[in-house]
Amino acid sequence: MCDELGFLALDKQSSNLLFQVMSARHGQVSTIVTTNLPFGRWNEIFHNTVIAQAIADRLVENSEIVILEGDSYRQKGK
């Protein structure tokens, strides 16, 4: 599971390493990713657009995308 992808931008090395992890997991095991950014803004997370597209392609193949809207669960009770 990768929680809050995009909270911090990744440098070139981190982007490349995450791509390698996602590629190795692709088609082998399930991966859950949470993020506040739509796919169209993933170029802000990764070092370049090519890596952002490649990671997104691997994640969305045979996947189910769930979009949650509304107030943050973490903000409840504050």
PyMOL Python script that loads the backbone (N, CA, C, O; Angstrom):
from pymol import cmd

cmd.read_pdbstr("""\
ATOM      1  N   MET A   1       0.844  -1.176   0.000  1.00  0.00           N
ATOM      2  CA  MET A   1       0.000   0.000   0.000  1.00  0.00           C
ATOM      3  C   MET A   1       0.887   1.236   0.000  1.00  0.00           C
ATOM      4  O   MET A   1       1.900   1.300   0.696  1.00  0.00           O
ATOM      5  N   CYS A   2       0.489   2.194  -0.781  1.00  0.00           N
ATOM      6  CA  CYS A   2       1.188   3.475  -0.841  1.00  0.00           C
ATOM      7  C   CYS A   2       0.166   4.545  -0.457  1.00  0.00           C
ATOM      8  O   CYS A   2      -0.712   4.882  -1.252  1.00  0.00           O
ATOM      9  N   ASP A   3       0.280   5.072   0.749  1.00  0.00           N
ATOM     10  CA  ASP A   3      -0.690   6.025   1.272  1.00  0.00           C
ATOM     11  C   ASP A   3      -0.211   7.449   1.043  1.00  0.00           C
ATOM     12  O   ASP A   3       0.950   7.773   1.296  1.00  0.00           O
ATOM     13  N   GLU A   4      -1.106   8.290   0.566  1.00  0.00           N
ATOM     14  CA  GLU A   4      -0.867   9.714   0.343  1.00  0.00           C
ATOM     15  C   GLU A   4       0.232   9.980  -0.682  1.00  0.00           C
ATOM     16  O   GLU A   4       1.091  10.837  -0.477  1.00  0.00           O
ATOM     17  N   LEU A   5       0.194   9.240  -1.782  1.00  0.00           N
ATOM     18  CA  LEU A   5       1.122   9.500  -2.876  1.00  0.00           C
ATOM     19  C   LEU A   5       0.926  10.933  -3.343  1.00  0.00           C
ATOM     20  O   LEU A   5      -0.201  11.352  -3.609  1.00  0.00           O
ATOM     21  N   GLY A   6       1.985  11.666  -3.443  1.00  0.00           N
ATOM     22  CA  GLY A   6       1.903  13.053  -3.864  1.00  0.00           C
ATOM     23  C   GLY A   6       1.970  14.048  -2.742  1.00  0.00           C
ATOM     24  O   GLY A   6       2.029  15.254  -2.985  1.00  0.00           O
ATOM     25  N   PHE A   7       1.963  13.569  -1.510  1.00  0.00           N
ATOM     26  CA  PHE A   7       2.103  14.484  -0.376  1.00  0.00           C
ATOM     27  C   PHE A   7       3.417  15.234  -0.492  1.00  0.00           C
ATOM     28  O   PHE A   7       3.499  16.426  -0.195  1.00  0.00           O
ATOM     29  N   LEU A   8       4.449  14.514  -0.930  1.00  0.00           N
ATOM     30  CA  LEU A   8       5.751  15.109  -1.226  1.00  0.00           C
ATOM     31  C   LEU A   8       6.148  14.709  -2.633  1.00  0.00           C
ATOM     32  O   LEU A   8       5.896  13.581  -3.055  1.00  0.00           O
ATOM     33  N   ALA A   9       6.761  15.619  -3.353  1.00  0.00           N
ATOM     34  CA  ALA A   9       7.258  15.308  -4.691  1.00  0.00           C
ATOM     35  C   ALA A   9       8.481  14.394  -4.578  1.00  0.00           C
ATOM     36  O   ALA A   9       9.230  14.456  -3.603  1.00  0.00           O
ATOM     37  N   LEU A  10       8.666  13.556  -5.580  1.00  0.00           N
ATOM     38  CA  LEU A  10       9.789  12.623  -5.591  1.00  0.00           C
ATOM     39  C   LEU A  10      10.881  13.125  -6.528  1.00  0.00           C
ATOM     40  O   LEU A  10      10.591  13.659  -7.598  1.00  0.00           O
ATOM     41  N   ASP A  11      12.128  12.952  -6.127  1.00  0.00           N
ATOM     42  CA  ASP A  11      13.234  13.312  -7.006  1.00  0.00           C
ATOM     43  C   ASP A  11      13.428  12.214  -8.055  1.00  0.00           C
ATOM     44  O   ASP A  11      12.703  11.219  -8.069  1.00  0.00           O
ATOM     45  N   LYS A  12      14.411  12.408  -8.926  1.00  0.00           N
ATOM     46  CA  LYS A  12      14.634  11.458 -10.027  1.00  0.00           C
ATOM     47  C   LYS A  12      14.877  10.041  -9.525  1.00  0.00           C
ATOM     48  O   LYS A  12      14.263   9.101 -10.029  1.00  0.00           O
ATOM     49  N   GLN A  13      15.754   9.869  -8.549  1.00  0.00           N
ATOM     50  CA  GLN A  13      16.081   8.537  -8.049  1.00  0.00           C
ATOM     51  C   GLN A  13      14.863   7.880  -7.394  1.00  0.00           C
ATOM     52  O   GLN A  13      14.594   6.702  -7.630  1.00  0.00           O
ATOM     53  N   SER A  14      14.138   8.622  -6.586  1.00  0.00           N
ATOM     54  CA  SER A  14      12.949   8.072  -5.923  1.00  0.00           C
ATOM     55  C   SER A  14      11.871   7.698  -6.934  1.00  0.00           C
ATOM     56  O   SER A  14      11.215   6.666  -6.792  1.00  0.00           O
ATOM     57  N   SER A  15      11.687   8.530  -7.951  1.00  0.00           N
ATOM     58  CA  SER A  15      10.721   8.227  -9.003  1.00  0.00           C
ATOM     59  C   SER A  15      11.095   6.947  -9.737  1.00  0.00           C
ATOM     60  O   SER A  15      10.242   6.099 -10.000  1.00  0.00           O
ATOM     61  N   ASN A  16      12.372   6.814 -10.064  1.00  0.00           N
ATOM     62  CA  ASN A  16      12.841   5.615 -10.752  1.00  0.00           C
ATOM     63  C   ASN A  16      12.678   4.361  -9.890  1.00  0.00           C
ATOM     64  O   ASN A  16      12.281   3.309 -10.391  1.00  0.00           O
ATOM     65  N   LEU A  17      12.981   4.471  -8.606  1.00  0.00           N
ATOM     66  CA  LEU A  17      12.834   3.319  -7.709  1.00  0.00           C
ATOM     67  C   LEU A  17      11.373   2.906  -7.558  1.00  0.00           C
ATOM     68  O   LEU A  17      11.060   1.716  -7.570  1.00  0.00           O
ATOM     69  N   LEU A  18      10.479   3.885  -7.416  1.00  0.00           N
ATOM     70  CA  LEU A  18       9.060   3.553  -7.301  1.00  0.00           C
ATOM     71  C   LEU A  18       8.559   2.902  -8.590  1.00  0.00           C
ATOM     72  O   LEU A  18       7.753   1.973  -8.544  1.00  0.00           O
ATOM     73  N   PHE A  19       9.032   3.383  -9.732  1.00  0.00           N
ATOM     74  CA  PHE A  19       8.663   2.766 -11.007  1.00  0.00           C
ATOM     75  C   PHE A  19       9.112   1.305 -11.041  1.00  0.00           C
ATOM     76  O   PHE A  19       8.361   0.438 -11.487  1.00  0.00           O
ATOM     77  N   GLN A  20      10.324   1.029 -10.575  1.00  0.00           N
ATOM     78  CA  GLN A  20      10.830  -0.348 -10.554  1.00  0.00           C
ATOM     79  C   GLN A  20       9.978  -1.234  -9.639  1.00  0.00           C
ATOM     80  O   GLN A  20       9.685  -2.381  -9.979  1.00  0.00           O
ATOM     81  N   VAL A  21       9.586  -0.707  -8.493  1.00  0.00           N
ATOM     82  CA  VAL A  21       8.732  -1.470  -7.569  1.00  0.00           C
ATOM     83  C   VAL A  21       7.380  -1.758  -8.215  1.00  0.00           C
ATOM     84  O   VAL A  21       6.902  -2.892  -8.178  1.00  0.00           O
ATOM     85  N   MET A  22       6.766  -0.736  -8.807  1.00  0.00           N
ATOM     86  CA  MET A  22       5.461  -0.920  -9.444  1.00  0.00           C
ATOM     87  C   MET A  22       5.556  -1.887 -10.623  1.00  0.00           C
ATOM     88  O   MET A  22       4.653  -2.696 -10.837  1.00  0.00           O
ATOM     89  N   SER A  23       6.623  -1.808 -11.371  1.00  0.00           N
ATOM     90  CA  SER A  23       6.811  -2.722 -12.505  1.00  0.00           C
ATOM     91  C   SER A  23       6.966  -4.157 -12.029  1.00  0.00           C
ATOM     92  O   SER A  23       6.412  -5.072 -12.639  1.00  0.00           O
ATOM     93  N   ALA A  24       7.712  -4.370 -10.946  1.00  0.00           N
ATOM     94  CA  ALA A  24       7.914  -5.718 -10.418  1.00  0.00           C
ATOM     95  C   ALA A  24       6.608  -6.298  -9.864  1.00  0.00           C
ATOM     96  O   ALA A  24       6.370  -7.502  -9.968  1.00  0.00           O
ATOM     97  N   ARG A  25       5.766  -5.444  -9.277  1.00  0.00           N
ATOM     98  CA  ARG A  25       4.502  -5.905  -8.699  1.00  0.00           C
ATOM     99  C   ARG A  25       3.424  -6.091  -9.761  1.00  0.00           C
ATOM    100  O   ARG A  25       2.472  -6.846  -9.562  1.00  0.00           O
ATOM    101  N   HIS A  26       3.576  -5.402 -10.889  1.00  0.00           N
ATOM    102  CA  HIS A  26       2.560  -5.385 -11.944  1.00  0.00           C
ATOM    103  C   HIS A  26       2.190  -6.795 -12.397  1.00  0.00           C
ATOM    104  O   HIS A  26       3.046  -7.562 -12.838  1.00  0.00           O
ATOM    105  N   GLY A  27       0.925  -7.119 -12.284  1.00  0.00           N
ATOM    106  CA  GLY A  27       0.434  -8.424 -12.705  1.00  0.00           C
ATOM    107  C   GLY A  27       0.737  -9.553 -11.742  1.00  0.00           C
ATOM    108  O   GLY A  27       0.357 -10.697 -11.996  1.00  0.00           O
ATOM    109  N   GLN A  28       1.414  -9.257 -10.639  1.00  0.00           N
ATOM    110  CA  GLN A  28       1.791 -10.288  -9.676  1.00  0.00           C
ATOM    111  C   GLN A  28       0.970 -10.212  -8.389  1.00  0.00           C
ATOM    112  O   GLN A  28       0.483 -11.227  -7.891  1.00  0.00           O
ATOM    113  N   VAL A  29       0.825  -9.007  -7.863  1.00  0.00           N
ATOM    114  CA  VAL A  29       0.129  -8.803  -6.593  1.00  0.00           C
ATOM    115  C   VAL A  29      -0.709  -7.524  -6.662  1.00  0.00           C
ATOM    116  O   VAL A  29      -0.532  -6.698  -7.557  1.00  0.00           O
ATOM    117  N   SER A  30      -1.606  -7.380  -5.719  1.00  0.00           N
ATOM    118  CA  SER A  30      -2.443  -6.181  -5.653  1.00  0.00           C
ATOM    119  C   SER A  30      -1.670  -5.023  -5.022  1.00  0.00           C
ATOM    120  O   SER A  30      -0.808  -5.221  -4.164  1.00  0.00           O
ATOM    121  N   THR A  31      -1.996  -3.827  -5.463  1.00  0.00           N
ATOM    122  CA  THR A  31      -1.378  -2.620  -4.920  1.00  0.00           C
ATOM    123  C   THR A  31      -2.471  -1.596  -4.680  1.00  0.00           C
ATOM    124  O   THR A  31      -3.297  -1.343  -5.556  1.00  0.00           O
ATOM    125  N   ILE A  32      -2.476  -1.014  -3.506  1.00  0.00           N
ATOM    126  CA  ILE A  32      -3.427   0.040  -3.173  1.00  0.00           C
ATOM    127  C   ILE A  32      -2.659   1.346  -3.064  1.00  0.00           C
ATOM    128  O   ILE A  32      -1.625   1.419  -2.400  1.00  0.00           O
ATOM    129  N   VAL A  33      -3.174   2.372  -3.723  1.00  0.00           N
ATOM    130  CA  VAL A  33      -2.553   3.691  -3.685  1.00  0.00           C
ATOM    131  C   VAL A  33      -3.622   4.701  -3.305  1.00  0.00           C
ATOM    132  O   VAL A  33      -4.717   4.691  -3.868  1.00  0.00           O
ATOM    133  N   THR A  34      -3.312   5.570  -2.355  1.00  0.00           N
ATOM    134  CA  THR A  34      -4.207   6.683  -2.040  1.00  0.00           C
ATOM    135  C   THR A  34      -3.491   7.977  -2.382  1.00  0.00           C
ATOM    136  O   THR A  34      -2.281   8.100  -2.192  1.00  0.00           O
ATOM    137  N   THR A  35      -4.247   8.938  -2.886  1.00  0.00           N
ATOM    138  CA  THR A  35      -3.686  10.233  -3.244  1.00  0.00           C
ATOM    139  C   THR A  35      -4.810  11.260  -3.309  1.00  0.00           C
ATOM    140  O   THR A  35      -5.972  10.914  -3.525  1.00  0.00           O
ATOM    141  N   ASN A  36      -4.458  12.500  -3.125  1.00  0.00           N
ATOM    142  CA  ASN A  36      -5.416  13.591  -3.285  1.00  0.00           C
ATOM    143  C   ASN A  36      -5.335  14.200  -4.676  1.00  0.00           C
ATOM    144  O   ASN A  36      -6.120  15.086  -5.015  1.00  0.00           O
ATOM    145  N   LEU A  37      -4.393  13.732  -5.480  1.00  0.00           N
ATOM    146  CA  LEU A  37      -4.186  14.314  -6.803  1.00  0.00           C
ATOM    147  C   LEU A  37      -4.774  13.437  -7.901  1.00  0.00           C
ATOM    148  O   LEU A  37      -4.587  12.220  -7.879  1.00  0.00           O
ATOM    149  N   PRO A  38      -5.481  14.030  -8.861  1.00  0.00           N
ATOM    150  CA  PRO A  38      -5.955  13.254 -10.007  1.00  0.00           C
ATOM    151  C   PRO A  38      -4.776  12.880 -10.905  1.00  0.00           C
ATOM    152  O   PRO A  38      -3.709  13.488 -10.826  1.00  0.00           O
ATOM    153  N   PHE A  39      -4.977  11.880 -11.757  1.00  0.00           N
ATOM    154  CA  PHE A  39      -3.896  11.431 -12.634  1.00  0.00           C
ATOM    155  C   PHE A  39      -3.297  12.581 -13.446  1.00  0.00           C
ATOM    156  O   PHE A  39      -2.097  12.587 -13.720  1.00  0.00           O
ATOM    157  N   GLY A  40      -4.105  13.528 -13.822  1.00  0.00           N
ATOM    158  CA  GLY A  40      -3.630  14.656 -14.620  1.00  0.00           C
ATOM    159  C   GLY A  40      -2.603  15.536 -13.927  1.00  0.00           C
ATOM    160  O   GLY A  40      -1.945  16.352 -14.573  1.00  0.00           O
ATOM    161  N   ARG A  41      -2.463  15.377 -12.632  1.00  0.00           N
ATOM    162  CA  ARG A  41      -1.477  16.177 -11.877  1.00  0.00           C
ATOM    163  C   ARG A  41      -0.309  15.339 -11.367  1.00  0.00           C
ATOM    164  O   ARG A  41       0.520  15.831 -10.602  1.00  0.00           O
ATOM    165  N   TRP A  42      -0.236  14.063 -11.791  1.00  0.00           N
ATOM    166  CA  TRP A  42       0.849  13.213 -11.303  1.00  0.00           C
ATOM    167  C   TRP A  42       2.220  13.675 -11.770  1.00  0.00           C
ATOM    168  O   TRP A  42       3.232  13.272 -11.196  1.00  0.00           O
ATOM    169  N   ASN A  43       2.275  14.511 -12.796  1.00  0.00           N
ATOM    170  CA  ASN A  43       3.570  15.062 -13.202  1.00  0.00           C
ATOM    171  C   ASN A  43       4.158  15.947 -12.104  1.00  0.00           C
ATOM    172  O   ASN A  43       5.355  16.235 -12.118  1.00  0.00           O
ATOM    173  N   GLU A  44       3.324  16.383 -11.147  1.00  0.00           N
ATOM    174  CA  GLU A  44       3.816  17.168 -10.013  1.00  0.00           C
ATOM    175  C   GLU A  44       4.470  16.281  -8.951  1.00  0.00           C
ATOM    176  O   GLU A  44       5.235  16.772  -8.121  1.00  0.00           O
ATOM    177  N   ILE A  45       4.178  14.991  -8.974  1.00  0.00           N
ATOM    178  CA  ILE A  45       4.720  14.058  -7.993  1.00  0.00           C
ATOM    179  C   ILE A  45       6.062  13.506  -8.455  1.00  0.00           C
ATOM    180  O   ILE A  45       7.035  13.472  -7.702  1.00  0.00           O
ATOM    181  N   PHE A  46       6.086  13.074  -9.715  1.00  0.00           N
ATOM    182  CA  PHE A  46       7.242  12.344 -10.230  1.00  0.00           C
ATOM    183  C   PHE A  46       8.194  13.256 -10.972  1.00  0.00           C
ATOM    184  O   PHE A  46       7.835  14.360 -11.383  1.00  0.00           O
ATOM    185  N   HIS A  47       9.403  12.780 -11.134  1.00  0.00           N
ATOM    186  CA  HIS A  47      10.478  13.556 -11.747  1.00  0.00           C
ATOM    187  C   HIS A  47      10.126  14.004 -13.161  1.00  0.00           C
ATOM    188  O   HIS A  47      10.485  15.109 -13.567  1.00  0.00           O
ATOM    189  N   ASN A  48       9.425  13.156 -13.915  1.00  0.00           N
ATOM    190  CA  ASN A  48       9.014  13.560 -15.257  1.00  0.00           C
ATOM    191  C   ASN A  48       7.695  12.905 -15.643  1.00  0.00           C
ATOM    192  O   ASN A  48       7.242  11.958 -15.000  1.00  0.00           O
ATOM    193  N   THR A  49       7.101  13.417 -16.682  1.00  0.00           N
ATOM    194  CA  THR A  49       5.791  12.957 -17.124  1.00  0.00           C
ATOM    195  C   THR A  49       5.823  11.515 -17.607  1.00  0.00           C
ATOM    196  O   THR A  49       4.847  10.786 -17.428  1.00  0.00           O
ATOM    197  N   VAL A  50       6.924  11.089 -18.214  1.00  0.00           N
ATOM    198  CA  VAL A  50       7.028   9.723 -18.732  1.00  0.00           C
ATOM    199  C   VAL A  50       6.898   8.711 -17.596  1.00  0.00           C
ATOM    200  O   VAL A  50       6.167   7.729 -17.721  1.00  0.00           O
ATOM    201  N   ILE A  51       7.600   8.944 -16.496  1.00  0.00           N
ATOM    202  CA  ILE A  51       7.519   8.034 -15.350  1.00  0.00           C
ATOM    203  C   ILE A  51       6.117   8.091 -14.742  1.00  0.00           C
ATOM    204  O   ILE A  51       5.568   7.056 -14.364  1.00  0.00           O
ATOM    205  N   ALA A  52       5.535   9.283 -14.646  1.00  0.00           N
ATOM    206  CA  ALA A  52       4.179   9.410 -14.100  1.00  0.00           C
ATOM    207  C   ALA A  52       3.193   8.596 -14.925  1.00  0.00           C
ATOM    208  O   ALA A  52       2.360   7.881 -14.368  1.00  0.00           O
ATOM    209  N   GLN A  53       3.279   8.696 -16.242  1.00  0.00           N
ATOM    210  CA  GLN A  53       2.372   7.941 -17.113  1.00  0.00           C
ATOM    211  C   GLN A  53       2.614   6.442 -17.010  1.00  0.00           C
ATOM    212  O   GLN A  53       1.662   5.662 -16.990  1.00  0.00           O
ATOM    213  N   ALA A  54       3.867   6.034 -16.943  1.00  0.00           N
ATOM    214  CA  ALA A  54       4.184   4.603 -16.863  1.00  0.00           C
ATOM    215  C   ALA A  54       3.661   3.990 -15.564  1.00  0.00           C
ATOM    216  O   ALA A  54       3.113   2.887 -15.573  1.00  0.00           O
ATOM    217  N   ILE A  55       3.826   4.692 -14.463  1.00  0.00           N
ATOM    218  CA  ILE A  55       3.325   4.187 -13.182  1.00  0.00           C
ATOM    219  C   ILE A  55       1.795   4.142 -13.201  1.00  0.00           C
ATOM    220  O   ILE A  55       1.201   3.152 -12.774  1.00  0.00           O
ATOM    221  N   ALA A  56       1.158   5.201 -13.690  1.00  0.00           N
ATOM    222  CA  ALA A  56      -0.301   5.220 -13.773  1.00  0.00           C
ATOM    223  C   ALA A  56      -0.812   4.087 -14.660  1.00  0.00           C
ATOM    224  O   ALA A  56      -1.797   3.434 -14.314  1.00  0.00           O
ATOM    225  N   ASP A  57      -0.163   3.845 -15.790  1.00  0.00           N
ATOM    226  CA  ASP A  57      -0.572   2.750 -16.688  1.00  0.00           C
ATOM    227  C   ASP A  57      -0.547   1.406 -15.975  1.00  0.00           C
ATOM    228  O   ASP A  57      -1.473   0.608 -16.118  1.00  0.00           O
ATOM    229  N   ARG A  58       0.495   1.154 -15.218  1.00  0.00           N
ATOM    230  CA  ARG A  58       0.613  -0.120 -14.517  1.00  0.00           C
ATOM    231  C   ARG A  58      -0.422  -0.251 -13.403  1.00  0.00           C
ATOM    232  O   ARG A  58      -0.928  -1.342 -13.139  1.00  0.00           O
ATOM    233  N   LEU A  59      -0.728   0.858 -12.762  1.00  0.00           N
ATOM    234  CA  LEU A  59      -1.696   0.815 -11.673  1.00  0.00           C
ATOM    235  C   LEU A  59      -3.129   0.629 -12.157  1.00  0.00           C
ATOM    236  O   LEU A  59      -3.906  -0.078 -11.516  1.00  0.00           O
ATOM    237  N   VAL A  60      -3.490   1.248 -13.271  1.00  0.00           N
ATOM    238  CA  VAL A  60      -4.894   1.215 -13.684  1.00  0.00           C
ATOM    239  C   VAL A  60      -5.269  -0.025 -14.483  1.00  0.00           C
ATOM    240  O   VAL A  60      -6.453  -0.337 -14.607  1.00  0.00           O
ATOM    241  N   GLU A  61      -4.294  -0.735 -15.023  1.00  0.00           N
ATOM    242  CA  GLU A  61      -4.618  -1.951 -15.763  1.00  0.00           C
ATOM    243  C   GLU A  61      -5.228  -2.977 -14.816  1.00  0.00           C
ATOM    244  O   GLU A  61      -4.645  -3.294 -13.779  1.00  0.00           O
ATOM    245  N   ASN A  62      -6.387  -3.489 -15.167  1.00  0.00           N
ATOM    246  CA  ASN A  62      -7.113  -4.472 -14.349  1.00  0.00           C
ATOM    247  C   ASN A  62      -7.375  -3.953 -12.933  1.00  0.00           C
ATOM    248  O   ASN A  62      -7.278  -4.705 -11.963  1.00  0.00           O
ATOM    249  N   SER A  63      -7.702  -2.680 -12.820  1.00  0.00           N
ATOM    250  CA  SER A  63      -7.904  -2.113 -11.487  1.00  0.00           C
ATOM    251  C   SER A  63      -9.316  -1.556 -11.339  1.00  0.00           C
ATOM    252  O   SER A  63     -10.090  -1.474 -12.292  1.00  0.00           O
ATOM    253  N   GLU A  64      -9.605  -1.190 -10.133  1.00  0.00           N
ATOM    254  CA  GLU A  64     -10.844  -0.491  -9.827  1.00  0.00           C
ATOM    255  C   GLU A  64     -10.455   0.813  -9.148  1.00  0.00           C
ATOM    256  O   GLU A  64      -9.761   0.813  -8.131  1.00  0.00           O
ATOM    257  N   ILE A  65     -10.901   1.911  -9.713  1.00  0.00           N
ATOM    258  CA  ILE A  65     -10.583   3.228  -9.169  1.00  0.00           C
ATOM    259  C   ILE A  65     -11.784   3.706  -8.371  1.00  0.00           C
ATOM    260  O   ILE A  65     -12.909   3.725  -8.872  1.00  0.00           O
ATOM    261  N   VAL A  66     -11.538   4.091  -7.133  1.00  0.00           N
ATOM    262  CA  VAL A  66     -12.595   4.576  -6.248  1.00  0.00           C
ATOM    263  C   VAL A  66     -12.298   6.039  -5.931  1.00  0.00           C
ATOM    264  O   VAL A  66     -11.251   6.365  -5.372  1.00  0.00           O
ATOM    265  N   ILE A  67     -13.218   6.899  -6.290  1.00  0.00           N
ATOM    266  CA  ILE A  67     -13.054   8.327  -6.021  1.00  0.00           C
ATOM    267  C   ILE A  67     -13.956   8.692  -4.854  1.00  0.00           C
ATOM    268  O   ILE A  67     -15.176   8.543  -4.923  1.00  0.00           O
ATOM    269  N   LEU A  68     -13.347   9.164  -3.799  1.00  0.00           N
ATOM    270  CA  LEU A  68     -14.085   9.571  -2.604  1.00  0.00           C
ATOM    271  C   LEU A  68     -14.141  11.089  -2.554  1.00  0.00           C
ATOM    272  O   LEU A  68     -13.135  11.768  -2.765  1.00  0.00           O
ATOM    273  N   GLU A  69     -15.307  11.604  -2.278  1.00  0.00           N
ATOM    274  CA  GLU A  69     -15.468  13.045  -2.150  1.00  0.00           C
ATOM    275  C   GLU A  69     -16.113  13.352  -0.816  1.00  0.00           C
ATOM    276  O   GLU A  69     -16.768  12.501  -0.214  1.00  0.00           O
ATOM    277  N   GLY A  70     -15.923  14.556  -0.370  1.00  0.00           N
ATOM    278  CA  GLY A  70     -16.539  14.960   0.898  1.00  0.00           C
ATOM    279  C   GLY A  70     -15.485  15.387   1.901  1.00  0.00           C
ATOM    280  O   GLY A  70     -14.309  15.548   1.577  1.00  0.00           O
ATOM    281  N   ASP A  71     -15.942  15.562   3.116  1.00  0.00           N
ATOM    282  CA  ASP A  71     -15.059  16.007   4.194  1.00  0.00           C
ATOM    283  C   ASP A  71     -14.055  14.915   4.542  1.00  0.00           C
ATOM    284  O   ASP A  71     -14.350  13.727   4.413  1.00  0.00           O
ATOM    285  N   SER A  72     -12.893  15.314   4.976  1.00  0.00           N
ATOM    286  CA  SER A  72     -11.849  14.401   5.375  1.00  0.00           C
ATOM    287  C   SER A  72     -12.251  13.646   6.643  1.00  0.00           C
ATOM    288  O   SER A  72     -12.725  14.243   7.609  1.00  0.00           O
ATOM    289  N   TYR A  73     -12.058  12.346   6.625  1.00  0.00           N
ATOM    290  CA  TYR A  73     -12.319  11.534   7.810  1.00  0.00           C
ATOM    291  C   TYR A  73     -11.382  11.929   8.944  1.00  0.00           C
ATOM    292  O   TYR A  73     -11.760  11.888  10.115  1.00  0.00           O
ATOM    293  N   ARG A  74     -10.156  12.313   8.590  1.00  0.00           N
ATOM    294  CA  ARG A  74      -9.163  12.687   9.611  1.00  0.00           C
ATOM    295  C   ARG A  74      -9.529  13.978  10.323  1.00  0.00           C
ATOM    296  O   ARG A  74      -9.094  14.216  11.449  1.00  0.00           O
ATOM    297  N   GLN A  75     -10.322  14.805   9.675  1.00  0.00           N
ATOM    298  CA  GLN A  75     -10.707  16.076  10.273  1.00  0.00           C
ATOM    299  C   GLN A  75     -11.881  15.944  11.243  1.00  0.00           C
ATOM    300  O   GLN A  75     -12.141  16.848  12.037  1.00  0.00           O
ATOM    301  N   LYS A  76     -12.584  14.817  11.176  1.00  0.00           N
ATOM    302  CA  LYS A  76     -13.720  14.613  12.078  1.00  0.00           C
ATOM    303  C   LYS A  76     -13.219  14.472  13.515  1.00  0.00           C
ATOM    304  O   LYS A  76     -12.215  13.809  13.775  1.00  0.00           O
ATOM    305  N   GLY A  77     -13.909  15.083  14.404  1.00  0.00           N
ATOM    306  CA  GLY A  77     -13.533  14.991  15.809  1.00  0.00           C
ATOM    307  C   GLY A  77     -12.566  16.080  16.232  1.00  0.00           C
ATOM    308  O   GLY A  77     -12.197  16.157  17.404  1.00  0.00           O
ATOM    309  N   LYS A  78     -12.157  16.907  15.314  1.00  0.00           N
ATOM    310  CA  LYS A  78     -11.252  18.012  15.689  1.00  0.00           C
ATOM    311  C   LYS A  78     -12.046  19.242  15.965  1.00  0.00           C
ATOM    312  O   LYS A  78     -11.477  20.282  16.296  1.00  0.00           O
TER     313      LYS A  78
END
""", "prot")
cmd.dss("prot")
cmd.show_as("cartoon", "prot")
cmd.util.cbc("prot")
cmd.orient("prot")
